Amino acid sequence: MTSIVVQYVLIVFLVVGIGYLLYLLKDKGIQIKDDYFGITLSLLNTLSEDEATPENTKKILRCISKAVNYIEVNYKNAPNDIKEAKAFEMAKELIISLNLNSSISDESIRYLIRLSAAFLPPKNEE
């Protein structure tokens, strides 16, 4: 009997906690659908309010993805640290070509490069 009561209390706490989290997000004016997979708030936090749009976030992610794909195709046998450095240089140039007023930190670009490389299809080397 006691375990059933404890389970109900825990469920109530869970529902209240989720409700409070949604209240906090709404109170800060953050819309979950506007934050592209959490990347805008966590990694691209140096963008200004008017530049932190889903469209700009998609453009930035596409630039980084293009750089990573190009490097992976053309530098297949290079060590990963060299690939990352070359992808960083290329991605930085592509992001500059977007003409954003705010800059993106180098560390954020490196994290996004690593994420993009992780999403590439496997090489199937045996």
N, C-alpha and C positions, 0 to 999 in steps of 0.2 A: 504494500500500500504506500509506503513511504517513497519507494523508488518511482512510482507513478506520479506522485505529487512533485517530486524533484524534477522529473522529466517535463512536466507541464510548466513549472517555473522557469526552467532553462529555455523552453520554447518561447515563453513570453519575453524573457530577456533578449533572446535573439531577434524577435520581431521588433521590440522597442529599440534595440541597437541599430538595426538596419534603418528603421524610420528616422532615428536621430542622425545617422550618417547622411541620408538623403536630405534632411532638413539643413544640415551644415553646408552641403554642396549647393543647395538652392539659396541659402542665406548669403553665400559668397558670390553668387551670380554665375557659378560654373554649371554649364550644362554638359552632361555626360556625353551626349551625342556630338558636341562640338570638339571634345578632346579626342583626337585621333589616336586611339589605342593607348592613351595615357602619355603619348610622346610629347604632345604640345606642352603640358604642364611640367613634365619631369625633365626632358632633354632639351627642348627648344624654349626654355623659359626666358631666354634673353631677347626673344622677339617682342616687339612692342604690341600693344593691344590690337591695333588695326592690322598688323601683319600676322598675328597668330590665328589665322583662319584655316579651316580644313583644306581649302584650295592650295594655300601656300605650303601647308604641311605636306600635302600630297606631292607638290612640285619638288620640295626639298628631298623627300624620300625617293622620288623617281630619279633625281640627279645622283643621289648616292648609290642607288641600285644600278644605274647605268655605269657608273664608275667601277663598281665592284664587278659587274658582269664583264666589262671590257678587260679589266686586269686579270680576272680568272681565266678568260679565254686566251689572252696573249702572254701571260706569265705563268703557265701551268706548273712548271717545275721549280719556280722560285720559292724560297722560304716564305712563310706566312708573314713575318715581320716586314720583309721587303714589299710584299704584295700590299700590306696594310698602308705602308708609307706612300707607295705609288697611288693607291686608291684615295688616300687622304689628299694628296696634291691635286688629283684630277677632280675629286668631289668639291674641294675648296674652290677651284676655278669655275666649276659648273654652278655652284651656289652664288658666287660673285656675279655671274652672268644673269642671275634672276633679278638683280638691282634692288635688293632689299635694303631698307634704311638701317635696320638693326643687324648686328653681326651675330653669328652663331659661334659658341665657344668651340675651341679645337677638341676638347674632351667629348663634347656632345657629338661632334662629327665622327670621332673615333668609335664611340658607342654604337652609333647608327651603322657605321661600316661593319662592325662586328655582327650586329643583328642581321644586316643584309647578307653577309657571308654565311651566316648560320641558316638562312632560308634558301640558299642555293640547293639545287638537287644534288644528291650524292654522286661521287665520281665513279663508283662501282669498280674500284681497283681491288684486285685480289692478289 
